[in-house]
Amino acid sequence: MPKKKKKRKTGITGRFGSRYGTKIRQRVKSIEEEMKGYHECPKCGAEKVKRVGTGIWKCERCETKFAAKAYKPSITPIKKKIAEEATEE
């Protein structure tokens, strides 16, 4: 019987093949996995925020759309602003 070929678990950076070097591919992988994952919503607190475009984030639960950083939403300044608006009302 012929041996089975070992399959690689390249993940999201498999599209690069053997190009660009290991460290750069690992860095891209960590950034993109974090970017494409779910994040905490500043309004409802649910882990349902996904990236819509560059710097545009949307909560799938409460439909809140907001602008933040490009690769991960920095929610602390947004939470402060929401808290300030709540105390003013």
C-alpha positions as CSV (number, residue, x, y, z in Angstrom):
1,M,0.0,0.0,0.0
2,P,1.3,3.5,-0.8
3,K,1.9,5.9,2.0
4,K,-0.6,8.7,2.5
5,K,0.8,12.1,1.9
6,K,0.9,14.4,4.9
7,K,-1.4,17.4,4.5
8,R,-0.2,20.7,5.8
9,K,-2.4,22.9,7.9
10,T,-1.5,26.2,6.3
11,G,-4.7,28.0,7.3
12,I,-5.5,31.5,6.1
13,T,-2.0,32.1,4.7
14,G,-2.0,29.0,2.4
15,R,-2.5,31.4,-0.5
16,F,1.1,32.6,-0.2
17,G,2.6,29.2,-0.7
18,S,6.3,29.2,0.1
19,R,6.7,32.9,-0.6
20,Y,7.5,35.9,1.7
21,G,9.1,33.9,4.6
22,T,7.8,32.1,7.7
23,K,7.7,35.1,10.1
24,I,5.8,37.4,7.7
25,R,3.3,34.6,7.0
26,Q,2.8,34.0,10.7
27,R,2.4,37.7,11.4
28,V,-0.2,38.0,8.6
29,K,-2.0,34.9,9.9
30,S,-2.3,36.3,13.5
31,I,-3.6,39.7,12.2
32,E,-6.1,38.2,9.8
33,E,-7.4,35.6,12.2
34,E,-8.0,38.3,14.8
35,M,-9.5,40.7,12.2
36,K,-12.0,38.1,10.9
37,G,-13.1,36.9,14.3
38,Y,-15.9,38.2,16.4
39,H,-15.4,41.2,18.7
40,E,-17.4,42.8,21.6
41,C,-20.1,45.4,20.7
42,P,-19.7,48.7,22.5
43,K,-23.5,49.2,22.7
44,C,-25.0,45.8,23.6
45,G,-21.9,44.0,24.9
46,A,-22.4,41.0,22.7
47,E,-19.5,39.2,20.9
48,K,-21.1,39.7,17.5
49,V,-19.1,42.5,15.9
50,K,-17.7,41.7,12.4
51,R,-15.7,43.8,10.0
52,V,-17.6,45.3,7.1
53,G,-14.8,47.2,5.4
54,T,-11.6,49.0,6.3
55,G,-12.3,50.6,9.6
56,I,-16.1,49.9,9.5
57,W,-17.5,47.4,12.0
58,K,-21.1,46.2,12.5
59,C,-22.8,44.3,15.3
60,E,-25.0,41.5,14.0
61,R,-27.2,41.5,17.1
62,C,-28.1,45.2,17.5
63,E,-27.3,46.3,14.0
64,T,-25.0,49.1,15.3
65,K,-22.4,50.3,12.7
66,F,-19.4,52.2,13.9
67,A,-15.9,53.3,12.8
68,A,-12.8,52.1,14.5
69,K,-9.3,50.9,13.7
70,A,-8.7,48.9,10.5
71,Y,-7.8,45.5,11.8
72,K,-9.5,45.4,15.2
73,P,-12.0,47.7,16.8
74,S,-10.6,49.8,19.7
75,I,-13.8,49.8,21.7
76,T,-12.7,51.7,24.8
77,P,-13.0,55.2,23.3
78,I,-16.4,54.3,21.9
79,K,-17.6,52.9,25.2
80,K,-16.5,56.2,26.9
81,K,-18.5,58.3,24.4
82,I,-21.6,56.1,24.8
83,A,-21.3,56.4,28.6
84,E,-21.0,60.2,28.3
85,E,-24.1,60.4,26.1
86,A,-26.1,58.2,28.5
87,T,-25.2,60.5,31.4
88,E,-26.2,63.7,29.5
89,E,-29.7,62.3,28.7
